[in-house]
Amino acid sequence: MNPFSTGPVRSALFVPGSRPERYSKALAAGADCVIVDFEDAVEEHHKVQARHNLEIFLLENQDVRIAVRINAPGHVEQDADIRFCSAHPAVAAIVLPKTESAAQIQALATTGKPVWPLIETARGLLALPEIAASAGVERLTFGALDLAVDLGLREAGEGMEKVFDQVRYSLLVHSIGRALAPPLDTVFADIGNTEGLASAAINARDMGFGGLLCIHPTQVDTVHQIFQPSADEIEWARRVMEAARSGEGVIRLEGKMIDAPVIKKARRLLQGLRQAD
């Protein structure tokens, strides 16, 4: 069973494949998912060693389940990464960087693993309809740093954030339209800026995202606090469902009409809580 497909992912924490001493710390951070990175966080001459590191760790820790960010399509190490993921049941999902086509996702079909396409280029954005519709795709996410470079955005400018919100909108629409899991927002790179992280998480949450990609264990708790429904929201959802079960005809709660979209929202919130337990 794939644990990431049975419940919400609020946090997905990257750990470099070349730093095996950090694996256990990442797993102990409480993230909903740990992504061992074979791509950007690993220097070229350490790529083979990164796979070896993770293989040894998985042999010694057979109850562990992780995701792996393999190398990008066209990279000389990608085929070896794919074979590695196929061979290890502990690899529960594959993060595919710089996804730009459905064919690149189909190349992973032999692994039998769910795929998380990482949109990092203009080509990836243009191909988003076919990417989201591809068999095996579980959830979408994007990489702001690479995407900003590819689009020629001015770093930290107001225009960049406007563009990224458009990207978020596109990912959300295609996720909902294709019945995928809620998308994950890009990393927040300023590790020490807890206030900024919380603000980014709130923006992602309010735009319908399910969580964030994280790059440091200290980010996990803040992200979880933002994406965890409040006690008032949970109580509201329970009251809505109680009213829906007992009501006939027009259903009202505190003077407000409860219709099908409201019931759907309440049911989704409560289902997310049960799946996260």
C-alpha positions as CSV (number, residue, x, y, z in Angstrom):
1,M,0.0,0.0,0.0
2,N,1.2,3.5,-0.8
3,P,0.8,5.6,2.4
4,F,0.9,8.9,0.5
5,S,-2.2,8.0,-1.5
6,T,-4.3,7.3,1.5
7,G,-4.3,10.6,3.2
8,P,-3.4,14.3,2.9
9,V,0.2,15.5,2.6
10,R,0.7,18.7,4.4
11,S,4.5,18.6,4.4
12,A,7.0,16.9,2.1
13,L,10.5,17.3,3.5
14,F,13.5,17.0,1.2
15,V,16.8,15.4,2.4
16,P,19.9,15.1,0.2
17,G,20.6,11.6,-1.0
18,S,24.3,12.3,-0.5
19,R,23.8,13.0,3.2
20,P,22.7,9.6,4.8
21,E,23.4,10.9,8.2
22,R,20.4,13.2,7.8
23,Y,17.9,10.5,6.8
24,S,16.9,9.5,10.3
25,K,16.6,13.2,11.4
26,A,14.4,13.9,8.4
27,L,12.1,11.0,9.2
28,A,11.9,12.0,12.8
29,A,10.8,15.5,12.0
30,G,7.2,14.5,11.7
31,A,6.7,15.4,8.1
32,D,3.9,13.6,6.3
33,C,6.4,12.6,3.6
34,V,10.2,12.6,3.3
35,I,11.7,13.0,-0.2
36,V,15.2,11.7,-0.6
37,D,16.7,13.9,-3.3
38,F,18.9,12.4,-6.1
39,E,18.7,15.6,-8.2
40,D,19.5,19.2,-7.3
41,A,20.9,18.5,-3.8
42,V,23.4,16.0,-5.1
43,E,26.6,16.9,-6.9
44,E,27.2,15.1,-10.2
45,H,30.1,13.0,-8.8
46,H,28.0,11.9,-5.9
47,K,24.9,10.6,-7.8
48,V,25.9,6.9,-7.8
49,Q,26.8,7.2,-4.1
50,A,23.5,8.7,-3.3
51,R,21.6,5.6,-4.6
52,H,24.0,3.4,-2.6
53,N,23.4,5.4,0.5
54,L,19.7,5.0,0.3
55,E,19.9,1.4,-0.6
56,I,21.9,0.6,2.6
57,F,19.6,2.7,4.7
58,L,16.5,0.9,3.4
59,L,18.0,-2.5,4.0
60,E,18.7,-1.5,7.6
61,N,15.3,0.2,8.1
62,Q,12.8,-2.0,6.3
63,D,9.7,-0.3,7.8
64,V,10.5,3.0,6.3
65,R,8.5,4.5,3.4
66,I,9.8,7.5,1.5
67,A,9.5,9.3,-1.8
68,V,12.5,9.9,-4.2
69,R,13.2,12.8,-6.4
70,I,14.9,11.2,-9.3
71,N,17.1,13.0,-11.8
72,A,15.4,14.9,-14.6
73,P,14.5,13.5,-18.0
74,G,17.5,13.3,-20.2
75,H,20.0,13.1,-17.3
76,V,22.5,10.3,-17.6
77,E,21.5,8.9,-14.2
78,Q,17.8,8.9,-14.6
79,D,17.5,5.3,-15.9
80,A,19.5,4.0,-13.0
81,D,17.3,6.1,-10.6
82,I,14.2,4.5,-12.2
83,R,15.6,1.0,-11.8
84,F,16.4,1.8,-8.2
85,C,12.8,2.9,-7.5
86,S,11.4,-0.2,-9.2
87,A,13.5,-2.5,-7.0
88,H,12.6,-1.0,-3.6
89,P,9.1,-1.3,-2.2
90,A,10.0,1.3,0.4
91,V,10.0,3.9,-2.4
92,A,6.3,4.9,-2.2
93,A,6.3,7.8,-4.8
94,I,8.5,9.3,-7.4
95,V,9.0,13.1,-7.7
96,L,9.8,13.9,-11.4
97,P,11.7,17.2,-11.7
98,K,11.3,19.4,-14.8
99,T,8.3,17.4,-16.1
100,E,7.4,18.6,-19.5
101,S,5.4,15.9,-21.2
102,A,3.1,12.9,-20.6
103,A,5.7,10.7,-22.3
104,Q,8.2,11.5,-19.4
105,I,5.6,10.2,-16.9
106,Q,4.9,7.1,-19.0
107,A,8.6,6.3,-18.8
108,L,8.0,5.6,-15.1
109,A,5.1,3.3,-15.6
110,T,7.2,0.2,-15.1
111,T,8.0,1.2,-11.5
112,G,4.3,0.9,-10.5
113,K,4.8,4.0,-8.3
114,P,2.6,7.1,-8.1
115,V,4.3,10.1,-9.7
116,W,4.4,13.7,-8.5
117,P,5.3,15.9,-11.5
118,L,7.4,18.9,-10.5
119,I,6.7,21.8,-12.9
120,E,9.8,24.0,-13.3
121,T,9.7,25.3,-16.9
122,A,7.5,27.1,-19.3
123,R,7.2,23.9,-21.3
124,G,5.9,22.1,-18.3
125,L,3.2,24.7,-17.8
126,L,2.2,24.5,-21.4
127,A,2.0,20.7,-21.1
128,L,0.1,20.8,-17.8
129,P,-3.2,19.5,-19.2
130,E,-1.6,16.3,-20.6
131,I,0.6,15.9,-17.6
132,A,-2.3,16.0,-15.1
133,A,-4.3,13.6,-17.3
134,S,-1.4,11.0,-17.4
135,A,-2.0,7.6,-15.7
136,G,0.0,7.3,-12.5
137,V,0.0,11.0,-11.6
138,E,-1.0,11.4,-8.0
139,R,-0.4,15.1,-7.2
140,L,1.2,18.1,-8.8
141,T,3.7,20.6,-7.4
142,F,6.1,23.2,-8.8
143,G,9.6,24.5,-8.3
144,A,9.7,28.3,-8.0
145,L,13.4,28.8,-8.2
146,D,13.9,27.0,-11.5
147,L,10.7,28.3,-12.9
148,A,11.7,31.9,-12.2
149,V,14.9,31.4,-14.1
150,D,13.2,29.8,-17.0
151,L,10.6,32.6,-17.2
152,G,13.1,35.4,-16.7
153,L,11.3,36.7,-13.6
154,R,12.9,39.4,-11.4
155,E,13.7,37.8,-8.1
156,A,11.6,38.9,-5.1
157,G,9.6,41.3,-7.2
158,E,5.9,41.7,-6.9
159,G,5.5,40.6,-10.5
160,M,7.1,37.2,-9.7
161,E,4.5,36.5,-6.9
162,K,1.7,37.4,-9.3
163,V,3.0,34.9,-11.8
164,F,3.5,32.2,-9.2
165,D,-0.1,32.7,-8.0
166,Q,-1.2,32.1,-11.6
167,V,0.9,28.9,-11.6
168,R,-0.8,27.9,-8.4
169,Y,-4.2,28.5,-9.9
170,S,-3.3,26.3,-12.9
171,L,-2.1,23.5,-10.7
172,L,-5.2,23.6,-8.6
173,V,-7.6,23.6,-11.5
174,H,-5.9,20.6,-13.2
175,S,-5.7,18.8,-9.9
176,I,-9.4,19.2,-9.1
177,G,-10.4,18.6,-12.7
178,R,-8.5,15.3,-12.9
179,A,-9.4,14.2,-9.3
180,L,-5.8,14.3,-8.2
181,A,-4.7,14.8,-4.6
182,P,-4.4,18.5,-3.6
183,P,-1.2,20.1,-5.0
184,L,1.8,20.9,-3.0
185,D,3.3,24.4,-2.9
186,T,6.9,25.2,-3.8
187,V,9.6,25.4,-1.1
188,F,10.1,28.5,1.1
189,A,13.8,29.0,0.9
190,D,14.4,31.4,3.8
191,I,14.8,28.8,6.5
192,G,15.0,31.2,9.4
193,N,12.0,33.3,8.5
194,T,9.2,31.6,10.3
195,E,6.8,34.5,9.8
196,G,7.4,34.4,6.1
197,L,6.9,30.7,6.0
198,A,3.6,30.9,7.8
199,S,2.5,33.6,5.4
200,A,3.4,31.5,2.4
201,A,1.6,28.5,3.9
202,I,-1.5,30.5,4.5
203,N,-1.5,31.8,0.9
204,A,-1.1,28.2,-0.4
205,R,-3.8,26.9,1.9
206,D,-6.2,29.6,0.9
207,M,-5.6,28.8,-2.7
208,G,-6.7,25.2,-2.2
209,F,-3.3,23.6,-1.9
210,G,-2.8,20.6,0.5
211,G,0.6,21.5,1.8
212,L,4.2,22.6,1.1
213,L,7.5,21.2,0.0
214,C,9.9,21.8,2.9
215,I,13.7,22.0,2.9
216,H,14.4,21.9,6.7
217,P,13.0,20.0,9.6
218,T,12.2,23.2,11.5
219,Q,9.7,24.2,8.8
220,V,7.4,21.1,9.4
221,D,5.6,22.2,12.6
222,T,4.7,25.6,11.2
223,V,3.4,24.2,8.0
224,H,1.3,21.6,9.9
225,Q,-0.2,24.3,12.1
226,I,-1.3,26.3,9.1
227,F,-2.8,23.3,7.2
228,Q,-4.5,21.8,10.3
229,P,-8.2,22.8,10.5
230,S,-9.0,24.8,13.6
231,A,-11.2,23.5,16.3
232,D,-14.0,25.9,15.2
233,E,-13.7,24.6,11.6
234,I,-13.9,21.0,12.7
235,E,-16.9,21.7,14.9
236,W,-18.6,23.6,12.1
237,A,-18.1,20.6,9.7
238,R,-19.5,18.1,12.2
239,R,-22.6,20.3,12.8
240,V,-23.1,20.6,9.0
241,M,-23.0,16.8,8.6
242,E,-25.4,16.3,11.6
243,A,-27.8,18.8,10.1
244,A,-27.5,17.1,6.7
245,R,-28.3,13.7,8.1
246,S,-31.3,14.8,10.2
247,G,-32.8,17.4,7.9
248,E,-35.4,17.1,5.2
249,G,-36.0,19.6,2.5
250,V,-34.2,22.9,3.0
251,I,-31.5,22.5,5.6
252,R,-30.4,25.4,7.8
253,L,-27.7,25.9,10.4
254,E,-27.6,29.1,12.4
255,G,-30.0,30.7,10.0
256,K,-27.9,29.9,6.9
257,M,-29.0,27.5,4.2
258,I,-26.9,24.3,3.9
259,D,-26.7,23.1,0.3
260,A,-24.7,20.4,-1.5
261,P,-21.5,22.4,-1.9
262,V,-21.4,23.2,1.8
263,I,-22.0,19.6,2.7
264,K,-19.3,18.5,0.3
265,K,-16.8,20.9,1.9
266,A,-17.7,19.7,5.4
267,R,-17.4,16.1,4.4
268,R,-14.0,16.6,2.7
269,L,-12.7,18.3,5.9
270,L,-13.7,15.5,8.1
271,Q,-12.5,12.8,5.7
272,G,-9.1,14.5,5.7
273,L,-9.0,14.3,9.5
274,R,-9.8,10.6,9.5
275,Q,-7.2,9.9,6.8
276,A,-4.5,11.8,8.7
277,D,-5.0,9.9,12.0
